[in-house]
Amino acid sequence: MSFNRFYIPHCEWNPYSLVLTGDEAHHCRDVMRHGEGDKLIVFNGQGSEAMVSVKSVSKHKVQLETLNVTKAADLPANLTLAQAVIKGKKMDLVLQKATELGVSRIVPLLSERSVVKLSGGGADKRREKWTRTVIEACKQSGQNWVPTVEEPQSVEQFFKQVPSEQLSLLASLHTEARPLPPILAEFEELNEGARPESALVMIGPEGDFTPAEMATAQRQGCLPWSLGPIVMRSETAALYTLSVLGYELGRSA
């Protein structure tokens, strides 16, 4: 039997007194029509999940009774997706599937060649929407880890700090780009056979990153990764790279 899932932010998570408020309370009460005694699942986006029953329903909150609490296994690898912003539903698709694939962090990049242009309040609103998108993806898929969605930023802004990930990759069509196996083999050789526990992958927009943006990424240690002879759409490249990295890095867990 499946149960409807609802999100309680980690900062509000008290397993001994769980409460739905705001949009989640509205969705539970007015959309799903849950009432006293109904069983639900709530999660906090940091791996914790609880089976609960509805204790009481009021105008502004749904009070829950905790039946049991479980903790999901840690993600097998710490993956960051730095994704150039692409058009509407395509970006939503990337966010949804990246969440299902267990990405830890998503950085929307405003590449010079991005068709979508954001600034000021528009960027803030879009980030709020993207955050809701990843939460909904967790609710629907059973994923208990909500990825962090950072504010949209340029490639230059992103690299004001050196990447903290052990392995940084740049999806590339250039001739110097290499397949993943030799890149991983080189990493293992330098790290006594260990595979990276964290990785960053950068995916360009429809027209790819500019030469200047790619040069910036490579100066910060991003290795050009060839995805093969087929030219993939941006959203396809994102999902392909995350799937491959999740498998390859997860094998060492």
Backbone bond lengths (Angstrom), bond angles and torsions (degrees), N, CA, C in turn:
res aa  C-N    CA-C-N  psi(-1)  N-CA   C-N-CA  omega(-1)  CA-C   N-CA-C  phi
1 M - - - 1.472 - - 1.524 109.58 -
2 S 1.322 116.37 131.87 1.464 119.86 179.33 1.532 110.05 -98.05
3 F 1.322 115.06 148.94 1.453 121.14 -179.41 1.524 109.37 -121.62
4 N 1.305 116.85 146.61 1.460 120.77 176.43 1.526 109.66 -65.44
5 R 1.338 114.54 143.66 1.463 120.90 -175.83 1.531 109.73 -111.73
6 F 1.337 115.17 141.54 1.454 121.71 179.83 1.528 109.00 -134.10
7 Y 1.317 114.76 153.03 1.462 121.03 -173.55 1.525 111.45 -106.99
8 I 1.325 115.50 130.39 1.463 122.40 172.03 1.523 106.80 -121.07
9 P 1.332 119.58 117.38 1.462 120.70 -178.19 1.526 112.13 -54.07
10 H 1.321 114.68 148.51 1.464 120.73 -178.74 1.527 111.87 -55.16
11 C 1.340 116.76 -36.68 1.472 119.98 -178.57 1.527 112.32 -68.35
12 E 1.335 117.98 -16.23 1.461 122.07 179.51 1.530 112.04 -108.74
13 W 1.325 116.40 4.50 1.464 121.03 -172.63 1.524 111.43 -81.35
14 N 1.315 115.33 114.77 1.466 122.40 172.71 1.522 106.01 -131.58
15 P 1.338 118.30 102.29 1.462 120.45 -173.33 1.523 114.18 -59.06
16 Y 1.330 116.66 -17.45 1.464 119.71 179.82 1.529 112.64 -92.61
17 S 1.334 116.03 -8.90 1.468 119.72 179.26 1.531 108.71 -153.60
18 L 1.313 115.13 79.53 1.463 121.08 -176.21 1.528 110.57 -91.83
19 V 1.336 114.86 134.71 1.462 120.90 -176.11 1.526 109.35 -139.55
20 L 1.321 116.18 135.04 1.462 121.17 171.51 1.523 108.37 -93.64
21 T 1.321 116.28 132.95 1.462 121.26 177.80 1.522 109.22 -132.70
22 G 1.328 116.38 174.93 1.451 121.70 174.64 1.517 114.24 55.78
23 D 1.335 115.92 -136.27 1.462 121.19 -176.48 1.525 112.38 -63.06
24 E 1.343 117.09 -34.79 1.461 119.23 -178.99 1.531 111.06 -68.38
25 A 1.326 116.52 -37.77 1.467 119.59 176.55 1.523 110.17 -65.48
26 H 1.323 116.27 -42.61 1.469 120.62 178.40 1.523 110.37 -60.59
27 H 1.330 116.48 -45.01 1.462 120.06 -178.25 1.523 110.95 -64.56
28 C 1.322 116.39 -40.11 1.458 121.00 179.70 1.531 111.73 -66.98
29 R 1.321 115.06 -46.51 1.466 121.13 -173.37 1.523 112.95 -80.01
30 D 1.342 116.73 -48.96 1.461 120.74 -168.76 1.532 114.15 -97.47
31 V 1.325 116.55 -27.40 1.467 119.20 -178.51 1.529 110.85 -95.52
32 M 1.330 116.48 -51.84 1.464 120.31 -179.16 1.523 112.80 -85.73
33 R 1.331 116.66 -11.08 1.467 123.00 175.39 1.528 112.93 59.27
34 H 1.316 116.27 38.74 1.463 118.97 177.65 1.530 109.98 -78.33
35 G 1.335 114.39 144.59 1.453 120.26 178.62 1.508 111.39 -132.75
36 E 1.298 116.16 -175.04 1.462 122.72 -176.35 1.524 111.38 -54.50
37 G 1.325 115.78 131.22 1.461 121.25 178.46 1.511 114.90 94.26
38 D 1.325 117.54 -16.36 1.470 120.18 179.17 1.526 110.59 -68.05
39 K 1.322 116.29 143.63 1.464 121.14 178.85 1.527 110.16 -96.99
40 L 1.339 114.70 139.29 1.462 122.24 -179.15 1.528 108.53 -137.98
41 I 1.313 115.05 171.64 1.461 121.52 169.43 1.523 107.59 -119.96
42 V 1.322 116.29 134.53 1.468 121.47 174.69 1.527 107.90 -122.72
43 F 1.329 116.16 150.24 1.464 120.73 179.49 1.519 108.89 -142.28
44 N 1.341 116.04 159.62 1.458 119.57 -173.55 1.529 114.09 -111.51
45 G 1.324 117.71 5.77 1.456 120.34 177.59 1.502 114.95 77.55
46 Q 1.356 116.68 -3.37 1.459 121.94 178.42 1.524 110.79 -118.86
47 G 1.326 115.46 25.74 1.463 121.07 174.78 1.509 116.05 100.98
48 S 1.335 118.61 -16.58 1.463 120.90 -178.27 1.522 111.55 -89.02
49 E 1.330 114.67 141.39 1.461 122.13 -179.44 1.519 108.16 -138.66
50 A 1.326 116.90 144.73 1.465 120.05 179.52 1.517 110.37 -135.40
51 M 1.322 115.24 137.54 1.457 120.81 167.90 1.517 106.49 -86.26
52 V 1.320 116.45 129.13 1.461 120.79 -175.91 1.517 110.17 -135.83
53 S 1.301 115.30 165.68 1.468 120.85 169.10 1.524 107.89 -124.10
54 V 1.311 115.78 150.75 1.463 120.46 -178.85 1.529 108.92 -73.62
55 K 1.322 114.93 121.82 1.465 121.07 -178.79 1.523 111.00 -89.94
56 S 1.338 116.18 -45.09 1.469 120.51 177.99 1.514 109.23 -157.81
57 V 1.316 115.36 154.33 1.464 121.86 -179.28 1.525 108.59 -126.86
58 S 1.328 115.90 127.80 1.462 120.33 176.19 1.535 108.50 -130.30
59 K 1.309 116.22 -176.72 1.459 121.23 -174.96 1.522 112.12 -63.39
60 H 1.326 117.50 -34.57 1.464 120.48 -172.37 1.525 114.53 -113.01
61 K 1.333 118.28 -8.63 1.460 118.01 -178.10 1.528 111.36 -156.19
62 V 1.333 113.30 161.04 1.464 121.05 174.59 1.523 106.23 -122.06
63 Q 1.348 115.85 112.21 1.457 120.94 -179.80 1.525 108.96 -83.62
64 L 1.339 115.91 134.84 1.457 120.98 -174.45 1.521 111.39 -117.38
65 E 1.321 115.90 151.31 1.460 122.37 172.37 1.517 108.41 -107.83
66 T 1.308 117.35 125.27 1.456 121.91 -176.80 1.527 110.75 -79.49
67 L 1.340 115.56 127.81 1.459 121.14 177.86 1.520 111.19 -98.98
68 N 1.314 116.71 -43.88 1.468 120.46 173.38 1.518 109.33 -161.70
69 V 1.327 115.81 155.52 1.467 122.74 -178.80 1.519 108.81 -125.30
70 T 1.322 116.81 135.31 1.460 121.61 176.74 1.527 109.26 -128.53
71 K 1.321 115.27 162.01 1.453 121.51 179.44 1.519 108.52 -123.78
72 A 1.329 116.56 124.85 1.454 121.17 178.96 1.526 110.41 -71.76
73 A 1.317 116.35 152.49 1.458 120.42 175.81 1.523 109.46 -62.17
74 D 1.326 116.02 149.52 1.458 119.77 176.22 1.522 110.01 -60.29
75 L 1.315 116.43 151.55 1.450 120.27 175.46 1.528 108.96 -61.24
76 P 1.328 118.29 139.94 1.468 120.59 -175.38 1.518 113.90 -64.79
77 A 1.331 116.73 -22.58 1.464 120.23 178.77 1.518 108.66 -150.75
78 N 1.325 116.05 150.46 1.457 122.20 179.20 1.526 108.16 -92.82
79 L 1.338 117.24 100.90 1.458 122.06 -174.04 1.521 111.04 -107.53
80 T 1.314 116.06 131.83 1.466 122.61 173.84 1.515 108.47 -113.74
81 L 1.320 116.01 128.02 1.457 121.89 174.92 1.523 108.56 -106.54
82 A 1.327 116.60 115.66 1.465 121.58 173.01 1.519 106.01 -100.86
83 Q 1.311 115.91 98.60 1.459 123.15 -170.24 1.520 110.89 -108.62
84 A 1.333 116.02 121.91 1.457 118.88 172.97 1.525 109.20 -61.64
85 V 1.320 116.68 135.59 1.462 121.31 -176.60 1.522 109.62 -64.64
86 I 1.343 115.20 128.15 1.465 121.68 177.82 1.520 108.82 -120.56
87 K 1.316 116.96 173.41 1.459 121.90 -171.17 1.522 113.06 -61.21
88 G 1.328 113.46 139.57 1.460 126.64 173.52 1.505 120.60 9.71
89 K 1.342 116.49 -96.68 1.452 121.02 -172.51 1.518 112.14 -67.06
90 K 1.331 117.36 -27.16 1.461 119.63 177.86 1.527 110.32 -66.45
91 M 1.318 116.41 -40.63 1.467 120.05 177.98 1.523 109.94 -66.60
92 D 1.320 116.89 -40.30 1.459 120.29 177.56 1.527 110.63 -60.69
93 L 1.331 116.13 -40.99 1.467 120.52 178.83 1.527 110.79 -61.10
94 V 1.327 116.39 -45.04 1.469 120.21 178.92 1.522 110.24 -59.45
95 L 1.320 116.85 -45.73 1.461 120.79 -179.10 1.531 111.57 -62.23
96 Q 1.320 116.10 -44.71 1.459 120.65 -178.84 1.522 111.26 -62.20
97 K 1.321 115.76 -51.09 1.459 119.72 -175.22 1.526 111.78 -72.71
98 A 1.322 117.59 -34.34 1.463 120.10 176.20 1.525 109.98 -61.79
99 T 1.325 116.41 -38.91 1.467 120.76 177.34 1.520 110.83 -63.03
100 E 1.325 116.27 -46.70 1.461 120.40 179.36 1.526 111.57 -62.04
101 L 1.331 116.60 -31.95 1.460 121.60 -178.26 1.532 112.72 -82.74
102 G 1.321 116.99 -1.25 1.455 120.43 172.57 1.512 115.65 87.48
103 V 1.334 117.39 27.96 1.462 119.12 176.45 1.530 109.19 -69.37
104 S 1.330 116.58 145.91 1.466 120.85 -177.93 1.520 112.92 -93.01
105 R 1.344 115.68 -32.38 1.466 120.01 -174.70 1.521 109.40 -145.43
106 I 1.325 116.07 139.74 1.467 121.97 177.30 1.522 108.24 -124.12
107 V 1.330 115.60 125.08 1.459 121.33 178.81 1.527 108.34 -115.60
108 P 1.342 118.40 106.92 1.464 120.33 176.60 1.533 109.43 -72.55
109 L 1.328 116.16 122.49 1.457 120.96 -177.92 1.523 111.10 -102.65
110 L 1.320 115.46 134.15 1.467 121.49 177.03 1.517 107.90 -97.34
111 S 1.316 115.23 83.45 1.458 120.76 179.63 1.528 110.40 -72.44
112 E 1.309 116.01 154.36 1.469 120.16 178.23 1.521 111.25 -60.61
113 R 1.333 117.12 -25.88 1.464 120.87 -178.58 1.517 113.42 -99.19
114 S 1.329 116.88 5.29 1.463 119.06 176.98 1.522 110.41 -65.66
115 V 1.315 115.81 134.43 1.460 120.34 177.22 1.524 110.17 -69.55
116 V 1.338 116.04 -37.72 1.464 121.55 -179.72 1.529 109.42 -80.54
117 K 1.312 116.15 127.50 1.460 121.42 178.00 1.523 109.27 -114.92
118 L 1.312 116.82 129.55 1.460 121.58 -179.42 1.508 110.04 -126.49
119 S 1.317 116.12 146.97 1.457 120.27 175.51 1.522 109.36 -158.13
120 G 1.329 115.79 152.70 1.463 121.46 174.09 1.512 113.87 53.52
121 G 1.333 115.26 -129.38 1.453 121.83 -177.28 1.507 112.84 -63.50
122 G 1.345 116.89 -29.12 1.462 119.92 178.43 1.507 112.05 -61.92
123 A 1.322 116.50 -39.60 1.462 121.16 178.56 1.525 110.60 -66.16
124 D 1.335 117.00 -40.69 1.458 120.87 179.68 1.528 111.45 -64.17
125 K 1.337 115.41 -43.87 1.468 119.58 -179.86 1.520 111.00 -65.08
126 R 1.330 115.57 -40.16 1.458 118.80 179.75 1.530 110.88 -65.59
127 R 1.323 116.87 -38.59 1.459 119.46 178.05 1.529 111.00 -64.13
128 E 1.323 117.39 -41.11 1.456 121.02 177.29 1.527 110.59 -60.28
129 K 1.325 115.72 -42.73 1.471 120.63 179.11 1.520 110.59 -63.82
130 W 1.338 116.50 -43.17 1.463 120.07 -179.97 1.522 111.39 -64.94
131 T 1.331 116.68 -36.44 1.465 119.93 177.88 1.522 110.32 -64.64
132 R 1.336 116.81 -41.06 1.466 119.68 176.08 1.527 110.88 -63.09
133 T 1.322 116.15 -36.83 1.462 120.83 -179.47 1.524 111.39 -62.27
134 V 1.340 117.59 -44.29 1.466 118.99 -178.75 1.533 111.07 -70.97
135 I 1.333 117.02 -32.67 1.473 119.33 176.52 1.527 110.01 -65.31
136 E 1.339 116.56 -44.30 1.461 120.32 178.09 1.513 111.29 -62.26
137 A 1.335 116.87 -37.30 1.467 120.29 178.14 1.521 110.61 -63.33
138 C 1.331 117.08 -38.73 1.464 121.10 176.50 1.527 110.99 -65.21
139 K 1.312 116.52 -42.83 1.455 120.82 -179.48 1.523 111.25 -61.60
140 Q 1.319 116.47 -41.12 1.459 120.79 -175.65 1.520 112.98 -78.79
141 S 1.331 117.21 -31.94 1.462 120.38 -172.17 1.521 114.23 -96.05
142 G 1.332 117.37 -16.39 1.455 119.92 -175.44 1.516 113.37 88.72
143 Q 1.327 116.27 6.28 1.462 120.91 176.66 1.530 109.13 -72.91
144 N 1.332 116.74 128.79 1.470 119.87 -177.62 1.520 113.62 -101.35
145 W 1.335 116.88 5.41 1.463 121.10 177.94 1.523 108.46 -113.95
146 V 1.318 117.24 113.77 1.466 122.21 179.17 1.528 108.68 -89.91
147 P 1.330 117.98 120.44 1.468 118.98 179.74 1.524 111.65 -70.08
148 T 1.313 115.86 149.17 1.458 121.50 173.98 1.517 108.96 -75.87
149 V 1.333 116.77 130.00 1.459 121.30 174.64 1.522 107.58 -106.41
150 E 1.313 116.74 112.89 1.453 120.58 -177.67 1.526 111.03 -83.22
151 E 1.322 116.05 168.86 1.460 119.79 -179.70 1.531 109.64 -70.11
152 P 1.341 116.98 145.76 1.465 119.64 177.48 1.523 110.47 -58.82
153 Q 1.326 116.34 138.12 1.464 120.66 -175.76 1.523 110.42 -153.59
154 S 1.315 115.49 158.67 1.456 120.61 178.23 1.530 109.51 -75.46
155 V 1.324 115.63 165.48 1.458 120.41 176.58 1.524 110.25 -60.30
156 E 1.324 116.34 -40.36 1.467 120.68 179.65 1.530 110.80 -63.12
157 Q 1.335 116.99 -43.02 1.472 120.18 178.06 1.522 110.71 -63.59
158 F 1.311 116.79 -41.38 1.457 121.56 -178.75 1.524 111.14 -59.95
159 F 1.321 116.25 -37.81 1.459 119.90 -176.00 1.532 113.55 -94.94
160 K 1.326 116.64 17.48 1.463 117.70 172.13 1.523 110.31 -65.73
161 Q 1.329 115.24 -22.84 1.462 120.41 172.22 1.527 108.27 -117.21
162 V 1.303 116.18 138.98 1.458 120.27 178.75 1.529 108.62 -65.39
163 P 1.330 118.67 134.14 1.467 120.85 179.46 1.526 112.12 -53.51
164 S 1.323 115.93 137.81 1.462 120.55 -179.54 1.523 111.83 -88.80
165 E 1.328 117.51 -11.18 1.451 121.15 -179.10 1.530 110.84 -67.98
166 Q 1.304 116.36 149.16 1.464 120.67 -178.92 1.531 112.05 -70.06
167 L 1.310 116.26 -30.22 1.463 121.06 -178.67 1.521 108.76 -131.13
168 S 1.334 116.60 125.35 1.471 121.14 179.94 1.517 108.80 -118.57
169 L 1.342 115.87 128.31 1.458 121.50 -174.05 1.518 110.64 -127.94
170 L 1.315 115.32 148.79 1.452 123.12 178.69 1.525 107.86 -127.93
171 A 1.328 117.13 110.82 1.465 119.79 177.34 1.524 108.75 -61.27
172 S 1.329 116.61 126.63 1.463 119.19 -170.05 1.526 111.47 -146.70
173 L 1.331 114.38 147.42 1.467 121.58 174.75 1.528 111.48 -99.44
174 H 1.307 117.44 0.15 1.455 120.61 -176.34 1.524 111.50 -70.77
175 T 1.321 115.40 155.46 1.454 120.72 -174.77 1.520 112.79 -64.86
176 E 1.342 117.97 -25.40 1.464 119.97 -179.26 1.526 112.40 -80.54
177 A 1.333 117.44 -8.35 1.463 120.57 179.69 1.526 110.24 -67.77
178 R 1.343 115.34 142.48 1.460 120.71 -177.87 1.526 111.24 -117.22
179 P 1.325 117.76 154.98 1.466 120.11 172.99 1.524 110.19 -65.25
180 L 1.325 115.92 164.78 1.460 119.80 -176.57 1.539 114.19 -67.82
181 P 1.329 120.44 -40.64 1.477 118.94 -176.38 1.524 114.75 -52.55
182 P 1.346 120.97 -48.87 1.465 117.98 178.25 1.521 113.80 -67.09
183 I 1.330 117.14 -28.71 1.468 119.83 176.78 1.524 109.92 -65.77
184 L 1.349 116.32 -44.76 1.459 120.11 179.06 1.529 111.23 -67.99
185 A 1.325 116.33 -37.86 1.461 120.01 179.22 1.530 110.43 -62.46
186 E 1.313 116.53 -39.93 1.464 121.01 178.01 1.526 110.71 -65.09
187 F 1.332 116.37 -41.63 1.467 120.55 178.42 1.532 109.86 -61.52
188 E 1.326 116.50 -46.19 1.463 120.60 -178.59 1.522 111.00 -62.26
189 E 1.307 116.13 -39.27 1.461 119.83 -179.86 1.526 111.60 -62.61
190 L 1.334 115.69 -35.12 1.461 120.40 -179.45 1.525 112.90 -83.93
191 N 1.339 116.48 -11.32 1.471 120.42 -174.70 1.526 112.43 -127.78
192 E 1.311 115.42 37.54 1.465 122.33 173.34 1.524 112.77 53.08
193 G 1.321 115.51 41.18 1.457 120.86 175.23 1.510 115.94 84.86
194 A 1.329 117.89 -4.37 1.475 120.99 -178.30 1.525 111.05 -80.99
195 R 1.300 115.93 142.54 1.460 121.10 173.90 1.529 109.49 -89.61
196 P 1.326 117.84 155.68 1.467 119.27 -179.72 1.525 111.91 -64.39
197 E 1.323 115.60 143.01 1.460 120.85 176.72 1.522 111.45 -93.62
198 S 1.328 117.01 -11.08 1.462 120.86 178.44 1.523 108.89 -144.46
199 A 1.324 115.18 147.66 1.465 119.44 -178.59 1.517 110.47 -149.58
200 L 1.317 114.33 147.42 1.460 123.26 173.92 1.512 108.11 -114.44
201 V 1.331 117.13 135.10 1.456 120.24 172.50 1.523 108.68 -128.35
202 M 1.332 115.48 130.96 1.463 121.89 179.05 1.526 109.62 -103.95
203 I 1.328 115.30 131.75 1.462 121.66 179.69 1.523 108.57 -122.35
204 G 1.326 116.54 126.54 1.459 120.77 -177.03 1.518 113.34 -81.87
205 P 1.334 116.36 174.73 1.467 121.85 178.84 1.533 110.34 -79.99
206 E 1.321 115.58 -170.40 1.459 120.64 -178.05 1.531 112.30 -55.98
207 G 1.322 117.41 -37.16 1.461 120.94 -179.60 1.517 113.62 -96.25
208 D 1.334 117.06 11.34 1.459 124.75 -178.84 1.535 110.73 69.03
209 F 1.318 116.48 167.90 1.457 121.53 175.43 1.527 109.41 -67.74
210 T 1.319 115.99 154.33 1.465 119.48 175.12 1.528 109.05 -72.73
211 P 1.340 118.13 160.21 1.467 120.00 176.39 1.531 112.32 -55.45
212 A 1.339 117.37 -36.86 1.460 120.23 179.47 1.527 110.87 -65.82
213 E 1.343 117.34 -41.35 1.463 120.83 179.38 1.529 110.85 -65.99
214 M 1.324 116.00 -40.72 1.463 119.11 178.45 1.521 110.95 -65.83
215 A 1.327 116.48 -38.17 1.470 120.05 177.85 1.522 110.74 -64.10
216 T 1.334 116.72 -40.06 1.467 121.01 177.30 1.518 110.62 -60.75
217 A 1.335 116.56 -46.10 1.467 120.99 -179.79 1.524 111.16 -62.02
218 Q 1.324 116.70 -42.55 1.466 119.71 -178.03 1.528 111.77 -69.48
219 R 1.328 116.33 -32.46 1.467 118.72 176.11 1.523 111.20 -64.24
220 Q 1.323 116.05 -27.56 1.469 120.68 -179.91 1.528 111.76 -91.97
221 G 1.311 116.49 12.00 1.459 119.92 172.91 1.508 116.13 96.91
222 C 1.341 118.32 6.80 1.464 120.05 178.20 1.531 109.93 -74.31
223 L 1.318 115.81 127.59 1.453 121.66 -179.34 1.527 109.90 -93.92
224 P 1.334 118.89 127.56 1.468 120.82 178.68 1.539 111.15 -63.72
225 W 1.317 115.66 125.27 1.474 122.47 -176.70 1.523 108.19 -112.89
226 S 1.324 116.06 121.10 1.461 121.33 176.48 1.518 109.71 -84.02
227 L 1.325 116.42 128.81 1.465 121.24 178.34 1.524 111.59 -96.61
228 G 1.328 116.38 10.50 1.462 120.28 179.17 1.515 111.82 106.51
229 P 1.329 117.06 -179.62 1.464 121.17 -173.89 1.532 114.88 -75.20
230 I 1.332 117.01 -17.70 1.471 120.22 -177.98 1.523 109.39 -81.43
231 V 1.331 116.41 130.81 1.465 120.96 177.48 1.530 108.25 -81.80
232 M 1.316 115.71 110.12 1.463 120.87 -177.89 1.520 111.36 -89.04
233 R 1.323 115.27 150.42 1.460 119.81 168.91 1.533 108.40 -66.53
234 S 1.312 115.46 158.47 1.457 120.15 -176.31 1.520 111.71 -57.13
235 E 1.328 117.27 -44.52 1.458 119.69 -177.84 1.528 111.45 -68.34
236 T 1.327 117.13 -34.24 1.461 120.57 177.75 1.525 110.42 -67.19
237 A 1.319 116.42 -43.37 1.468 121.25 179.08 1.523 111.27 -60.48
238 A 1.329 116.86 -40.74 1.463 120.49 179.86 1.523 111.06 -61.15
239 L 1.320 116.78 -48.29 1.455 120.39 -176.66 1.524 111.29 -70.34
240 Y 1.329 116.31 -36.17 1.466 120.10 177.59 1.527 110.74 -63.28
241 T 1.321 116.80 -49.43 1.464 119.82 -176.19 1.517 111.81 -64.82
242 L 1.336 117.08 -40.28 1.463 119.61 179.50 1.523 111.47 -66.79
243 S 1.324 116.81 -37.95 1.468 120.21 177.96 1.515 110.88 -63.66
244 V 1.335 116.24 -46.66 1.464 120.58 -178.37 1.530 110.78 -65.97
245 L 1.336 116.28 -45.96 1.469 119.69 -179.58 1.529 111.47 -64.30
246 G 1.331 116.43 -42.37 1.455 119.94 179.06 1.519 111.37 -59.03
247 Y 1.325 116.33 -39.60 1.465 120.16 179.43 1.529 110.64 -71.60
248 E 1.315 116.65 -50.58 1.462 120.25 -175.02 1.526 112.00 -64.50
249 L 1.316 117.20 -44.21 1.462 119.73 -178.82 1.515 111.43 -75.66
250 G 1.334 115.99 -32.12 1.461 119.67 179.64 1.509 113.28 -68.27
251 R 1.333 117.54 -21.40 1.454 120.79 -179.10 1.525 112.05 -67.07
252 S 1.345 116.19 -19.05 1.462 118.88 -179.77 1.519 111.96 -91.53
253 A 1.351 115.86 -5.03 1.474 119.58 -176.93 1.531 110.64 -80.10
